[in-house]
């Protein structure tokens, strides 16, 4: 009898353990990490711009996050409808996340404001109270962000106001700084007016190097500049390098003090070096195999770089590992679809996939091999934008 009771007790314990394990596994599955992609739809209908939130199932297949798209409350920036006259769209960094992926910011180019959202655990977005916030100038086009730069959980944002919107009067381009509270509220700090026609295209900041902003100017001097920053948000030009043509996008290397910059008019990528004081020098320029190379992204190890080339419909893979200052083309891949027009490029957080934004209102999801080369095994993902919309602008990724 005692033996039977002992066996029954053991059986009961085993059942309880199995139930607990099942509960833990269920909770783990429900709390599974989400691989997220955010796109600034750039809808130029008054007040109709939005952020599209997508989730990658781990195999490269995209689907909308519940509630997507999320209204920004602002208006995107339109163009003249031709590739040769797309000045308002020649920029990068139109959508930005903080390092912990708790906040998202998106530009509204025509309504001259910045929308701020909190990112929920499921990847959905909730607008921050008071959003959208005035950008401090005409046509915000690029956002730089320094987490915790001002202490006590307060960050600093740098916005490039491009002043290249065909449908509002030209005034003066600028870089404007903001303090950003931990809840995502923007407070304007300082504005640095730029020469007329400078058309800032990209604001680049290096995390941990709080004293510098690297600004790419598409027009005017066609240069990359260093601006010294203070805690009050004031900016002072300290160094400048003119490039061979109008530059658009850039990426910072994590292994060398250098910035890779696209120069589409001369089909080049230039490496601009900087020293500990932020002084710039042109180190090297290499020929790009595509046409209209405008956008770049780089892997975490700084061994591979990817460039989006709109006119040729291609993406190129670059080896930047040996030596790291001499980019070498490994592959140039033509995108699938009819007359593809690739623009922004971004690696997903796992670096297994490369997202390529297409001006036709779609996203290409490419597989990344162990050597960094690419294939496109799946159909193009249609973003579902209105037929009359202008090209989407801006990509950001996160794991939640």
Secondary structure as UniProt FT lines:
FT   HELIX           2..30
FT   STRAND          35..40
FT   TURN            46..47
FT   STRAND          50..56
FT   STRAND          62..64
FT   TURN            66..67
FT   STRAND          70..71
FT   HELIX           83..85
FT   HELIX           87..89
FT   STRAND          95..97
FT   TURN            99..100
FT   STRAND          103..108
FT   TURN            109..112
FT   STRAND          113..119
FT   TURN            121..122
FT   STRAND          125..127
FT   TURN            129..130
FT   STRAND          133..134
FT   STRAND          140..151
FT   TURN            152..153
FT   STRAND          154..161
FT   TURN            166..167
FT   STRAND          174..180
FT   TURN            182..183
FT   STRAND          186..193
FT   TURN            196..197
FT   STRAND          200..204
FT   TURN            207..208
FT   TURN            210..211
FT   STRAND          212..217
FT   TURN            220..221
FT   STRAND          223..229
FT   TURN            231..232
FT   STRAND          235..242
FT   STRAND          247..252
FT   STRAND          258..263
FT   HELIX           264..266
FT   STRAND          268..274
FT   TURN            276..277
FT   STRAND          280..287
FT   STRAND          293..298
FT   TURN            300..301
FT   STRAND          304..309
FT   TURN            310..313
FT   STRAND          314..319
FT   TURN            322..325
FT   STRAND          328..334
FT   STRAND          342..347
FT   TURN            349..350
FT   STRAND          353..358
FT   TURN            359..361
FT   STRAND          362..368
FT   TURN            370..371
FT   STRAND          374..375
FT   STRAND          381..382
FT   TURN            387..388
FT   STRAND          395..399
//
